[in-house]
């Protein structure tokens, strides 16, 4: 399965960000990708009120992304915000194209490093997987990557590759943590991990606006490919046989007792 990671810099304008999705999907499709992964908060960057931005999965922004995915015959996974019943929003990954149109609501909210996501964002509770070209993918968002039990649970549901859409906050040691966590989760689940983050906007922000450095880790925790800090496209081929071989050699999922 060929996948593309579109590392972009979102703005506060959903229409401008939709244009970036359109050009990114077109480039990925030309490269032969079946899956196109965008960062968390692609619809709108953090640091602005999210309530006025949020819309349901059948709203105009998500529907436009579905049309783009259908036009190019790919599955698109992209970060957006949907309304929650309590007045907050959900931090949602839209999964659309190839007959799919649904969402994953981020389970672990970023109440860390001085940022309180839960003040305006409600947590999700459901694990989500999707199958592309006979490969089952598990969905996760940003802060989720710090919780290995989620990745093991998705692997137990059959996921051979795990997606991370992120808007990773900048700071001392944060790039090193990002890369270490992605590689560790690959080892925990003995699965591929495809981690696509927002590009570095180049200006300091209290909100987590991104550092770039999207990467793909193999089931043995090696970095198969990576990007720098600026907007870019990363195209990788995911080998499902390597998951089977790794799980036979390192059967941590089968051997775990807790």
N, C-alpha and C positions, 0 to 999 in steps of 0.2 A: 504494500500500500504506500503510495506516494503522498506525502503531506507537505503543506506549506505553512510556515509561520510568518505572519505579516506583522512586523514590529513597526508600529506607527506612534505618532504623538497626537492624542486626542485634544480637541479644543472644547470650549463650552458650547459650541454650535453643533447640534445633532445633524443638521443638513450638510455642513462641511465634513463631518466625520463619516456620513453616509457616502459621500463622494470618495473618501479614502478607502472605504470598504469596497466600493465598486471597482476602483482601479486595482486594488490589491487582489481581489478575486479574479479579475481578468488576467493579471500577470501570473497568478498561481495556476490558473487553468491552462494557460499557454505552456507552462512548464510541466503539464501532465498530472497535476495534483488531483487527488480525489477528495481530500480534506483540506480545508483552509481555516486555520486557527488565528484569531485576532486576540488582542489583550482584553483584560478586564477594563470596564469603563470606556469601551470604544464609543458608545453612543454619546457620552459626555464625560469630560475629565472630572476628577474629584476637585474639591476646593470651591464649588459653587452649589447653591441649593439644588437638591436632587428631586424634591417633590414635584416641581413644575415640569421636570424633564421626563419623569416616569410615565410609562404607558403600557397597556396590556400587550400580550403577545400577538393579538389580532389588530393592534394599532398600526398607524401608518409607517412608523420607522421599522418595526420588525417585519411588516408585510413587504416593505421595499427590499429588505435584505433577502427575504424568501424569493422574491422575483429575481434578484441578482443571482442567487444560488441556482435557481431553476434554469435560468438562461445559460449558465455555464455547466450545468450537470454535476455540481459538486455539493458536498456537505460543508456548510459554513458554521463555525462556532465563534460567537462574538459576544462581548460583554455589553450589557445594557441594564436598565433599571425598570422594574415593574412595580405597580402600586401594591402596598400591603394594607390589610383591613384596619390596622391600628393607626393609620396616618403616616407611618414610615414607608419606606420602599424596600423591595427586595433587590439585592445585588445579583442579577440573573445572567446566566450564560444562555443565550439563544442558540438553539441547535436547529438548523433549518436546511432544507434541500434534500433531494433524493427521497421524497416522501415523508420526511420528518418536519415537524414544526412544534417544538416544545422547549422547555427551559429547565435549567438546574439553578436553584437558589442557593447561594453561598451559605454553607453551614457555620463555619467558624468566622466570626466577625473580628475585625482588626481593632481591638481595644488594647493597644500596645504602643510603645514609643511615643506616648503623649497624644495619640490620636484615638478618638472614641467613635468608631464606626457605628456601634449599636445605638447611638443617640438618634440617628436618622435612618438606620437600616435594620430591618427585622431579619432574624436568622431563618434559613431554610432547615429542613429536617430529612429530606429524602435523597438517597443515593440515586445517581442517574448514570446509566450506560447507554451506548448507542453502537451499532455495528456498521462498519464501512468496509466494503470489499472483503467480507468474511472475517474482519478483525474487530473484536469488541474493545471499545474505548470507554474509560471511566472519566467522568467530568469533575474537575476541582477548580477552585479559584483562590489565588494569591495566598492569604494567611492559612488556608487549608493545608499548604505544603508543610507546615510545622507539626502536623498531626499524623503520625505514621499509621495509626489504627484505621484511618479513613482509606488509605491506599491499600492496606491489606484487605479491608472489607470489599473494596471494589475488585481487587484481584480475585477474591473468593467468589465474586459474582461473574467471573469469567473474563475480566479485563486483562488484555495482554499489552495494552498501551494506556497510559494515563495522561490526560491533558491538564495543563495548568495555565490559566489565563490570569495575568497579573498586572497590577499597577504598583510596582514595588517601591517602597519609600527609600529615599536616599539617606545616607548617613555613614558614619564610620563603621567599617566592616560589613556593611549591608550587601555589597556585591559578593563578598566571600561567603556570607551566609546563604545567599540565594543559590549560588552554584553548589555549595555543599548540601543543602537541603534537597535540591532536585536530584542530585546523584544518590543521596541516601535513600530517598523514597523509591528510586529505581531498584536499589538493592533490597529494600524492605519487601517490595512486591514482586521482585524478579520480573520486572516488566519495563518496557520502554516508557520514558517520561518525556513529553513534549511540552516545554515551558516557554510561553510567549508573553513577553512583558511590554509595557509601554516604553517607547524610546525616551531617552533623556531630553526633557524640554529645554535644557540649557539655562534655566532660571531657577533659583532656590524657591522652595515652597514648603509650607508646613503640612500640606496635604501630600499623600503618596502619589506623586505624578509620574514616577518611572525612572529607571536607570538604564534601560536597554538590556543588553547581554542575554538575549533569549538563547536557549540552548536545548539540545536533545541529548538525553542520557540513555545508554543501552541497558539491558537487563543486568549487566555486571557492574553498572555504575560508571562506566567510562563515558566521556563526552564524545559523542559522535559528530557533532557540529555545533557551532555557536556564532553569534553575531557580536558586534561592538555596541556602542551606546546610541548610534544614530538610526533613523528610520531605514529599514532594509527588509529584504525577503529572504527567508531561509527555506530551502527545499530539500527534503530528506526522504529516503526510502526506508520503510520500516519492515524488517524481516520477522515474520511471526515464528519461523522455525527456531530463531535464536532464543525466543522465550521458552519454548519446549525444552531445548537443550540446556538452558541455564537452570530451569526448574528441576531437571533431572540431576544436574551436577550439584546444585545448591538448593535442596528441597526445604527451604525455611518455611514455606507456607504449609507443607505437609507435616513438618516436624514440630511446629509451634504447639505449646501446651496451654497457653492462656488466650 
